Amino acid sequence: MSKKFPSGVATGNLVKEIFEYAKENVFSIPAVNVIGSNTMNAVMETAAEVNSPVIIQLSNGGAIFNAGKGLLKNSEKQKSAIQGSIVCAMHIHELASYYKTTVILHTDHCSKSILPWIDGLIEANEKYYKRFGKTLFSSHMLDLSQESLKENINICEQYFDRMNKTKMTLEIELGVTGGEEDGIDNSNIENNKLYTQPKEVAYAYERLMKISDNFIIAASFGNVHGVYKPGNVMLRPEILKNTQEYIQNKFHTKTKKPVSLVFHGGSGSTKNEIQKAINYGVVKMNVDTDLQYAFTCGVRDYMNQNKEYLKKQIGNPKGKHIPNKKYYDPRIWLREGEKSFKMILKKYFEFMNNINTL
């Protein structure tokens, strides 16, 4: 069976093609944060089963965890993050084609204080590109939304200009995603910063287009990391619609949805909210919190169901001399976490209209 896009890690202009295809066909791609081989493999397995592209991404903390929490001292955190990211990338490059999965490989939320992480990865990408003609990662995200708009875009331009030499895609953030994630706490941010204005997106769009059109923009429309009770999060997807119209009119673009947009803080959102955002040009939607909980639930339920077999190595309700290795083997209960993770991820693929899109 021929596929719309090849299996493996998508790099260069192919990333843009995938995002444009998603926009034209009104679906979005789940961007899943991973922390190790269990979650990496579960994402690729799920994407293969639904025959759809997926985005695998690492936060700074996820990269450090993937390298091993005990690897380096606190003063060398970014060296650990760089190595953890490279190891993740190599793992996915090696396995994605075997899973028959089309993967966009991405890094998530790099604030100004941790830019050395991305500096190291850009250097690694350039070395890999010289050797293989493609980059390790498909794209990187710079989250400089806590800086002024001018400072945000000035820094993004510098990085994008360098990344463009290897045809990489850049994600930027305008406005602020509320809540807390990976050590960045925006729980008490001013409400107005949760809603990006169309003219701010137009400013970024105009500046970045002078370098390349290989960029996507996370424009805030009330997004919050984490999951909260109904009524606590006031999403306003119409901001995205207004933004597309504003840019189309200002720059006389050929398409009605000139910007490829990103939905951060997607966990806990309703199907209606997700599909409205997709209709307005969202091609990437981050899902993390729900999947963390799903993995934990799979392990928790297994432990609860088999607790009498996990209290000691030998002896259980079936007999006092019967060994329990087949119950406490980590491969057994970690797989239960993976299966629970996969079940919820499939739900998000469905919500995003992203089933059999390849």
C-alpha positions as CSV (number, residue, x, y, z in Angstrom):
1,M,0.0,0.0,0.0
2,S,1.5,3.3,-1.0
3,K,1.6,6.1,1.6
4,K,1.1,9.8,1.2
5,F,4.4,10.4,3.0
6,P,7.3,8.1,3.6
7,S,7.9,6.3,6.9
8,G,10.7,7.5,9.1
9,V,11.6,11.0,10.4
10,A,10.4,13.8,8.2
11,T,12.9,16.6,7.7
12,G,13.5,19.6,5.5
13,N,10.6,20.9,3.3
14,L,8.7,17.6,3.8
15,V,7.7,19.0,7.2
16,K,6.0,22.0,5.6
17,E,4.3,19.7,3.1
18,I,2.8,17.6,5.9
19,F,1.5,20.6,7.8
20,E,0.0,22.1,4.6
21,Y,-1.6,18.7,3.8
22,A,-3.1,18.7,7.3
23,K,-4.5,22.2,6.9
24,E,-6.0,21.4,3.5
25,N,-7.6,18.3,4.8
26,V,-8.7,19.8,8.1
27,F,-6.9,17.6,10.5
28,S,-4.3,18.1,13.2
29,I,-1.3,16.1,14.3
30,P,-0.9,15.1,18.0
31,A,2.4,16.3,19.4
32,V,3.3,13.9,22.2
33,N,5.9,14.5,24.8
34,V,8.1,11.5,25.5
35,I,10.5,10.7,28.3
36,G,12.0,7.3,27.4
37,S,11.7,4.3,25.1
38,N,8.4,3.2,26.6
39,T,6.6,6.3,25.5
40,M,8.6,6.7,22.2
41,N,7.6,3.2,21.1
42,A,4.0,3.6,22.3
43,V,3.6,6.7,20.2
44,M,5.1,5.1,17.0
45,E,3.0,1.9,17.5
46,T,-0.2,4.0,17.9
47,A,0.5,6.1,14.8
48,A,1.2,3.0,12.8
49,E,-2.1,1.4,13.8
50,V,-4.1,4.5,12.9
51,N,-2.0,5.0,9.7
52,S,-1.4,8.7,10.4
53,P,1.5,11.1,10.9
54,V,2.6,12.0,14.5
55,I,4.8,14.5,16.2
56,I,7.2,13.2,18.9
57,Q,8.6,15.9,21.1
58,L,10.9,16.3,24.0
59,S,10.7,19.0,26.7
60,N,14.0,20.1,28.4
61,G,13.1,18.0,31.5
62,G,12.0,15.1,29.4
63,A,15.4,15.1,27.6
64,I,17.2,15.2,30.9
65,F,15.2,12.3,32.2
66,N,15.8,10.3,29.0
67,A,19.6,10.8,29.5
68,G,19.3,9.6,33.1
69,K,18.6,11.8,36.1
70,G,21.9,10.8,37.7
71,L,24.1,11.5,34.7
72,L,25.3,15.0,35.4
73,K,25.4,17.7,38.1
74,N,22.8,20.5,38.1
75,S,25.4,22.9,36.7
76,E,25.6,20.7,33.6
77,K,21.9,20.2,33.0
78,Q,21.9,21.4,29.5
79,K,24.7,19.0,28.5
80,S,22.5,16.3,29.8
81,A,19.5,17.7,27.9
82,I,21.5,17.8,24.7
83,Q,22.6,14.2,25.1
84,G,19.2,13.0,26.1
85,S,17.7,14.6,23.0
86,I,20.3,13.2,20.7
87,V,19.7,9.7,22.1
88,C,16.0,10.1,21.6
89,A,16.5,11.2,18.0
90,M,18.7,8.3,17.2
91,H,16.2,5.9,18.7
92,I,13.4,7.2,16.6
93,H,15.5,7.4,13.4
94,E,16.4,3.8,13.8
95,L,12.9,2.5,14.6
96,A,10.3,4.8,12.8
97,S,10.7,3.1,9.4
98,Y,10.3,-0.4,11.1
99,Y,7.0,0.8,12.7
100,K,6.1,2.2,9.3
101,T,5.4,5.6,11.0
102,T,5.8,9.1,9.6
103,V,7.3,11.1,12.5
104,I,8.0,14.8,12.9
105,L,10.7,15.0,15.6
106,H,10.5,18.2,17.7
107,T,11.7,19.9,20.8
108,D,9.2,21.6,23.1
109,H,9.2,25.0,25.0
110,C,12.7,26.3,25.0
111,S,12.7,29.5,27.1
112,K,15.5,32.1,27.1
113,S,17.3,30.7,30.1
114,I,17.8,27.3,28.5
115,L,18.8,28.3,25.0
116,P,22.1,26.5,25.4
117,W,20.1,23.3,25.0
118,I,18.9,24.3,21.5
119,D,22.4,25.7,20.6
120,G,23.8,22.2,21.2
121,L,21.1,20.5,19.2
122,I,21.5,22.9,16.3
123,E,25.2,22.1,16.2
124,A,24.3,18.3,16.3
125,N,21.8,18.9,13.5
126,E,24.4,20.6,11.3
127,K,26.9,17.8,11.8
128,Y,24.3,15.2,11.0
129,Y,23.2,17.1,7.9
130,K,26.7,17.3,6.6
131,R,27.0,13.5,6.9
132,F,23.5,12.3,5.9
133,G,21.9,15.2,4.0
134,K,19.1,15.5,6.7
135,T,18.9,16.8,10.2
136,L,18.5,14.8,13.4
137,F,15.4,16.8,14.4
138,S,12.7,18.0,12.1
139,S,12.0,21.2,14.1
140,H,12.6,23.1,17.3
141,M,10.4,25.4,19.4
142,L,11.5,28.7,20.9
143,D,9.2,29.9,23.7
144,L,10.2,33.5,24.3
145,S,6.7,34.6,25.1
146,Q,7.8,35.9,28.4
147,E,10.0,38.5,26.6
148,S,8.7,41.5,24.8
149,L,7.3,40.9,21.3
150,K,10.2,42.6,19.7
151,E,12.8,40.7,21.7
152,N,11.0,37.4,21.1
153,I,11.0,37.8,17.3
154,N,14.6,39.3,17.2
155,I,15.9,36.1,18.9
156,C,13.7,33.8,16.9
157,E,15.0,35.4,13.6
158,Q,18.6,34.8,14.6
159,Y,17.9,31.1,15.3
160,F,15.7,30.7,12.3
161,D,18.2,32.1,9.9
162,R,20.8,29.5,11.1
163,M,18.2,26.7,11.1
164,N,17.1,27.5,7.6
165,K,20.5,26.6,6.2
166,T,19.6,23.0,6.9
167,K,15.9,23.5,6.0
168,M,14.6,23.1,9.6
169,T,11.2,24.2,10.8
170,L,10.8,26.6,13.7
171,E,7.9,26.9,16.1
172,I,7.4,30.1,18.1
173,E,5.0,31.1,20.8
174,L,3.1,34.4,21.0
175,G,1.1,35.1,24.2
176,V,1.5,32.7,27.1
177,T,0.1,29.3,27.8
178,G,-1.2,29.3,31.4
179,G,-0.7,26.7,34.0
180,E,2.5,24.9,34.8
181,E,4.6,22.5,32.8
182,D,8.2,21.3,33.0
183,G,9.1,23.8,35.7
184,I,7.7,26.9,34.0
185,D,4.9,28.3,36.1
186,N,2.4,30.6,34.4
187,S,-0.4,29.8,36.9
188,N,-0.9,33.5,37.9
189,I,-0.3,35.2,34.6
190,E,-2.4,38.2,33.7
191,N,-5.5,37.1,31.8
192,N,-4.8,39.4,28.8
193,K,-1.6,37.6,28.0
194,L,-3.5,34.3,27.5
195,Y,-5.0,35.8,24.3
196,T,-2.7,36.7,21.4
197,Q,-3.8,39.6,19.2
198,P,-3.9,39.2,15.4
199,K,-1.5,42.1,14.8
200,E,1.1,40.3,17.0
201,V,0.9,37.2,14.8
202,A,1.1,39.4,11.7
203,Y,4.2,41.1,13.0
204,A,5.9,37.7,13.6
205,Y,4.6,36.3,10.3
206,E,6.0,39.2,8.3
207,R,9.4,39.0,9.9
208,L,9.8,35.2,9.6
209,M,8.6,35.0,6.0
210,K,11.6,37.0,5.0
211,I,13.7,34.0,6.0
212,S,11.5,31.1,5.1
213,D,7.9,29.8,5.2
214,N,9.0,26.8,7.3
215,F,7.5,28.0,10.6
216,I,4.5,27.4,12.7
217,I,3.0,29.7,15.4
218,A,1.6,28.9,18.8
219,A,-0.8,31.8,19.3
220,S,-2.5,31.7,22.7
221,F,-6.3,31.7,22.8
222,G,-6.8,30.9,26.5
223,N,-4.8,27.7,26.5
224,V,-3.6,26.3,29.9
225,H,-1.2,23.4,30.6
226,G,-2.7,20.6,32.7
227,V,-6.3,19.6,33.3
228,Y,-8.8,21.7,35.2
229,K,-12.5,21.4,36.1
230,P,-15.0,22.7,33.5
231,G,-15.3,26.5,33.5
232,N,-11.7,27.2,34.7
233,V,-10.3,27.4,31.2
234,M,-11.9,29.9,28.8
235,L,-10.8,28.9,25.3
236,R,-11.6,31.4,22.5
237,P,-10.8,29.6,19.2
238,E,-12.4,32.5,17.3
239,I,-9.1,34.4,17.9
240,L,-7.4,32.0,15.5
241,K,-10.1,32.7,12.9
242,N,-9.7,36.4,13.3
243,T,-5.9,36.0,13.0
244,Q,-6.1,34.1,9.7
245,E,-8.5,36.7,8.3
246,Y,-6.3,39.6,9.5
247,I,-3.1,38.2,7.9
248,Q,-4.9,37.2,4.7
249,N,-6.2,40.8,4.2
250,K,-3.0,42.5,5.3
251,F,-0.6,40.4,3.1
252,H,-3.1,39.4,0.3
253,T,-2.3,35.8,0.7
254,K,-3.6,33.2,-1.8
255,T,-5.0,31.0,0.9
256,K,-7.6,31.7,3.6
257,K,-5.5,30.1,6.2
258,P,-2.0,31.4,5.6
259,V,-0.6,30.5,9.1
260,S,0.0,27.0,10.4
261,L,-1.1,27.3,14.0
262,V,-0.4,25.2,17.2
263,F,-2.7,24.4,20.0
264,H,-0.8,24.1,23.3
265,G,-2.4,22.7,26.5
266,G,-4.6,20.3,24.6
267,S,-5.2,17.8,27.4
268,G,-8.7,18.0,28.8
269,S,-10.2,19.9,25.8
270,T,-13.5,19.0,24.4
271,K,-13.9,17.5,20.9
272,N,-15.8,20.6,19.8
273,E,-13.1,22.9,21.0
274,I,-10.4,20.9,19.3
275,Q,-12.3,20.7,16.0
276,K,-13.1,24.4,16.0
277,A,-9.4,25.1,16.4
278,I,-8.5,22.7,13.5
279,N,-11.0,24.5,11.2
280,Y,-9.1,27.7,11.9
281,G,-5.7,26.3,10.8
282,V,-4.3,24.4,13.8
283,V,-2.1,21.6,12.4
284,K,-0.3,20.6,15.6
285,M,-1.8,20.0,19.0
286,N,0.2,19.2,22.2
287,V,-1.1,16.4,24.4
288,D,0.9,15.5,27.5
289,T,-1.0,15.6,30.8
290,D,-3.7,13.2,29.8
291,L,-1.2,10.7,28.4
292,Q,0.9,10.9,31.6
293,Y,-2.2,10.0,33.6
294,A,-3.1,7.2,31.2
295,F,0.3,5.6,31.5
296,T,0.1,5.8,35.3
297,C,-3.4,4.3,35.3
298,G,-2.3,1.3,33.3
299,V,0.5,0.6,35.8
300,R,-1.7,1.4,38.8
301,D,-4.5,-0.9,37.7
302,Y,-2.1,-3.8,37.1
303,M,-0.5,-3.3,40.5
304,N,-3.9,-3.2,42.2
305,Q,-5.2,-6.3,40.4
306,N,-2.0,-8.3,41.2
307,K,-1.0,-7.0,44.6
308,E,-1.0,-10.4,46.2
309,Y,1.6,-11.6,43.6
310,L,3.8,-8.5,44.1
311,K,4.4,-8.7,47.9
312,K,7.3,-11.1,47.7
313,Q,9.3,-13.1,45.1
314,I,7.9,-16.5,46.1
315,G,4.5,-17.4,47.4
316,N,1.1,-16.2,46.3
317,P,-2.6,-17.2,46.6
318,K,-2.0,-20.2,44.3
319,G,0.7,-21.6,46.5
320,K,3.4,-20.6,49.0
321,H,6.2,-22.0,46.9
322,I,5.1,-20.6,43.5
323,P,7.5,-17.9,42.1
324,N,6.1,-14.5,41.1
325,K,8.6,-13.4,38.6
326,K,6.1,-13.3,35.7
327,Y,4.1,-10.7,37.7
328,Y,6.8,-8.4,38.9
329,D,8.9,-8.4,35.7
330,P,9.0,-4.6,34.8
331,R,8.3,-5.6,31.2
332,I,4.9,-6.8,32.2
333,W,3.7,-3.7,34.1
334,L,5.4,-1.2,31.8
335,R,3.6,-2.7,28.9
336,E,0.3,-2.2,30.7
337,G,1.2,1.5,31.0
338,E,2.0,1.6,27.2
339,K,-1.4,0.0,26.4
340,S,-3.3,2.5,28.5
341,F,-1.3,5.3,27.0
342,K,-2.1,4.1,23.5
343,M,-5.8,3.9,24.1
344,I,-6.0,7.6,25.1
345,L,-3.7,8.7,22.3
346,K,-6.0,7.0,19.8
347,K,-8.9,9.0,21.2
348,Y,-6.9,12.2,20.4
349,F,-6.1,11.0,16.9
350,E,-9.9,10.6,16.4
351,F,-10.7,14.0,17.9
352,M,-8.2,15.6,15.5
353,N,-9.7,14.0,12.4
354,N,-6.4,12.2,11.9
355,I,-7.3,8.6,11.1
356,N,-5.9,6.9,7.9
357,T,-4.6,10.3,6.7
358,L,-1.5,8.6,5.1
